[in-house]
Amino acid sequence: MTAVAIDGVFGSCFLGSTQAVEGLPGALVQEMSGDSEVRKMIGQMLLETAAQLSAQVDETREKWQILAKTVDIVKVASGELRYQILTCWLRETAYIERYRPGRSMEPEVSASEDGR
């Protein structure tokens, strides 16, 4: 039997006493027979974690690119135009945050918006 232990959000996974894989998520303690099963499980977890991190990096990069373009436009704009651009950008950013994947499609309504 090979013992597999993954502790904490960024824990360690030990296969026997010689191999260690850092950075796997979860709080999993499990015994499995055969290293090939364990390696498949760890490989799948690594692929899923890498895909999630990649998506987060891409989303963050896109937001910073939009922000940089907005800042460039605002630098050359003045007065009322600058106010309109910033207001529009803030409204769109809030919209994107409300409807990002994994969240409800219904907009969040605060007490002040619904008249309470």
N, C-alpha and C positions, 0 to 999 in steps of 0.2 A: 504494500500500500504506500502511496505517496501522499503526503499531507500538503494541502494548498491553503495558505492563509493570506488574506488581503485585508489590511487594517486601515481604517480611516479613509478620507477622501483621496489623499495621495499617499497611499500605503505601499507596502512591499508585498510581493508574491514570492514565496520561497518554494522551490521544488527540491525536496530533500535538503541537503545542507550546502550544496555547491553552486546552485544557480539562483539568481535573484533578478526580478524585473521590477523596476521602480515606476511609480506614477499611475498605478491602476486604481480606478475608483471602486468604491463599494465597501461593504463590511461583510466579507464572505469568508467563512471558514468551512472547508469541505474536504472530505477524503474521497479520492478516486483511485481506481486501480489503473495502472499503465500510464506512462508519461505521455503517450500520443494523445489521449483524451484530454489530459490537462493542458497540453500545448495547444490543442485546437481551441479549447475554451479561452485560454489566455490570448491567443491570436485574434479570436473574434472580438474579445473585449478591447484589445488594442486598436483594431480596425474601427470599431464603433466610437471609441474615444477620439481617435485621430479625425474621423469624419465630423464629429461634433465640434472639435476645436477648429478645424478648417472652416466650417460654416460660420462660426463666431468671428474668426479673423476676417473673412470676406465681408461679413455684414459691417463690422467695425471700419474696415478700410473704405467701404462704400460711403458710410456716413461721414467719414473725415473728408473724402473727396467732394461730397456735396457741400459740406461746411466750407471747405477751401474755395470752391467756386463762388459760393454766396459771399464770402468775405471779399473776394476780388471784385465782385460786382458792387458791393456796398462801398468799397473804397473810392470808386469813381462816381457813385451816386451822391446826391445831396438832398437835404430837406425832406420834403414829402415823399419823394421817390425812395429814399433810404428807409423811411418809416414803413412804407408799404412793403418793400422787399423783406425787411426783418419780420414784420407781422405775418406775412405769407409764409416765410420759412419756418417760423415758430409754429404756426398752425399746422403745416404739413408734417413737421417733425413729430408733433403730438399725435397726429393722425396715424403716422407710420408706427409709432410706439403702441398705440391702442390696438392696431390690427395686425401686429407682427405674428408670425406662425406660433402656434401654441397658445394663443390667447383667444378669448371669445370674440366672435364677430360683432357682438352687440357693443356699441360705444358705452364707456363708463360715464354715468351721469352723476355729478356731484349734487349735494343738497341745494347749493346756490343756483345750479342750472335748472333744476326741476321746480323751483319756486317754494321749496320748504325752508 
